[in-house]
Amino acid sequence: MLCLMIFCGSLSYFVPQGAFVRDAGGNILPGTYVKGQVEGISFLKVFTAPVRVFASEDALTIIMISLFLLIMSGTFNLLDKTGGIKTFIVSIMRHLRDKGGPVVCITVLIFMLFGSLFGMFEELVTLLPLIIVFMLSMNMDTMVGLGACLMAACFGFSTAITNPFSVGTAAQLAGIHASSGAWLRIVFFVIVYVILCAFLMRYLKKITLHPQASFTYENDRKKRENLIDQADEIPNQQKIFRVYAVFFAVQGLLLAAIACIRVLSGFAIPLLAASFLIAGLTAGQIVCRNFKRVLAYFLQGAVSMLPAVAMIAVASSIKLIMVESNIIDTVMHAALQLLTGKGKFVTILLIYGLILFLQLFIGSASAKIFLVMPIVLPITAALGISPTLVILTYCMADGFTDVILPTNPVLLIGLSMANVSYGKWLKWSWKIQLLLFAVSVAVLFFGVMIGY
């Protein structure tokens, strides 16, 4: 990100200034570009941009989204430390223990919904050892546990319906409601859910008939010898379950209200932030009966999000540097010339490829949004591509590779927890990744065709 800052500052010494005429909504009008002269920006401005961005025209949006991310991270850490997430899932799975194969599909649905609706991924991976124990106790294997937890959480994050870290943030920058275009995101969620369930059930059928075909047969045999039911580790499970069931019900109702009531949709980010903060602290207090501990858990989670907020500041400063050096419209003009006549589908695929490339180096979904969207959205708007399609493209490109790229720390931590090598994981999962890529492209093509 710092290299990109320096690169953008250096561009001002080679790229001429320029400007488009814009309409009342701030959208660029194609064919109105006027070229200026080359005039480099001071490198003092470049290196102070991450601080100055909090006083720029985008300051309110950056501050609001940063606070939102801090509150969400603090609340999720509170839920995790007080046993809320673990108890909620354990209580459901205990009732499904004797259901056999269907428990896999139900587990996948739970984890995907948490990822898709609330943007939970890393928090859910902490439950991986527990899920693996449950799967082993039902004569399944570690790979099924990885698929039903790690893969499902990631795929849920990628098939975002209301994920505040991707859909919510991008919609805020695009100036649209987070519920806009939700119907196709829901359809895509269902498609991916069916694919993942079919993939796991096919593998489960295979190892049921031939247990030694399991990728983790030897390790699982040893694990079963020392199998411990981790579901009994948390005291007061019934109380915790009831409290956090109410918490998630409140958030679910709020998400539904935001999706259905247009007036509320414009305030989605502050409403969700306030709801998670108030309901989270209240639920934590009821469970812990110790407000100092509750506050400590919340602050610990919020502090863990500070590096992501710093990355958002750096990503936002790139736009600020290009605006202050008056080259952002020149870059957009060059991109428009390159893309004009190429077709909307090619443009969407190029955006998909760009985000996939950035995914190798920048893991934070929110940081990539602040880096890409301020430049991509005006260009796509000028080409007649809706922001809802751009957001869908972003979610697809940002998420699925989190569980196949070896540069992603969450994947490596998850594989370490499960004692599964990356090579074995790659051999097991590459086919579903290729299938999901093909399905994603097909859905995007459909979106272009119908003018989504």
Sequence and secondary structure as in RCSB ss.txt:
>XXXX:A:sequence
MLCLMIFCGSLSYFVPQGAFVRDAGGNILPGTYVKGQVEGISFLKVFTAPVRVFASEDALTIIMISLFLLIMSGT
FNLLDKTGGIKTFIVSIMRHLRDKGGPVVCITVLIFMLFGSLFGMFEELVTLLPLIIVFMLSMNMDTMVGLGACL
MAACFGFSTAITNPFSVGTAAQLAGIHASSGAWLRIVFFVIVYVILCAFLMRYLKKITLHPQASFTYENDRKKRE
NLIDQADEIPNQQKIFRVYAVFFAVQGLLLAAIACIRVLSGFAIPLLAASFLIAGLTAGQIVCRNFKRVLAYFLQ
GAVSMLPAVAMIAVASSIKLIMVESNIIDTVMHAALQLLTGKGKFVTILLIYGLILFLQLFIGSASAKIFLVMPI
VLPITAALGISPTLVILTYCMADGFTDVILPTNPVLLIGLSMANVSYGKWLKWSWKIQLLLFAVSVAVLFFGVMI
GY
>XXXX:A:secstr
 HHHHHHHHHHTTTS  EE  B TTS B TT  EE       HHHHHHHHHHGGGSTTHHHHHHHHHHHHHHHHH
HHHHHHTTHHHHHHHHHHHTTGGG THHHHHHHHHHHHHHHHH  SHHHHTTHHHHHHHHHHTT  HHHHHIIII
IHHHHHHHT SS IIIIIHHHHHHTS TTTTHHHHHHHHHHHHHHHHHHHHHHHHHHHH GGGSTTHHHHHHHHH
T   GGGSSSSHHHHHHHHHHHHHHHHHHHHHHHH HHHHTTHHHHHHHHHHHHHHHHHHHHHS HHHHHHHHHH
HHHHTHHHHHHHHHHHHHHHHHHHTT HHHHHHHHHHHHTTT HHHHHHHHHHHHHHHHTT   HHHHHHHHHHH
HHHHHHHTT  HHHHHHHHHHHHHGGGGT TT HHHHHHHHHHT  HHHHHHHHHHHHHHHHHHHHHHHHHHHHH
T 
